[in-house]
Amino acid sequence: MFGYIFYCLFIMNFSDVTCSYCLEHLSMDTELILAHCKKCSNMPRADSSHLYVCFKCKYHQYNSDRMKRHIRTHTGEKPFKCHFCAHSATSKSNLKTHVMVKHQ
């Protein structure tokens, strides 16, 4: 049982993701996923405000930083690390809130 759990955690942490529209396998790199969200020709774009369309759901955004934050909801990436403890966050503002609440 332990081996199976370890295998599942390994696959979850190091596997790629798949675009729901073109079925291309993408690495877990947020910047590469963001580029794909901008260029994938199979993604539905109603107008020019749909500069980025999410690879996994119907979310769309014209701002790259907001799109990166959204992508992290699917990948689970938490790149912002607390300097005081082991906490990590998906955004700088969430980390700032954590530090204010837990460490001051």
Secondary structure, 3 states (H helix, E strand, C coil): CHHHHHHHHHHHHHCCEECCCCCCEECCCHHHHHHHHHHCCCCCCCCCCCCEECCCCCCEECCHHHHHHHHHHHHCCCCEECCCCCCEECCHHHHHHHHHHHHC
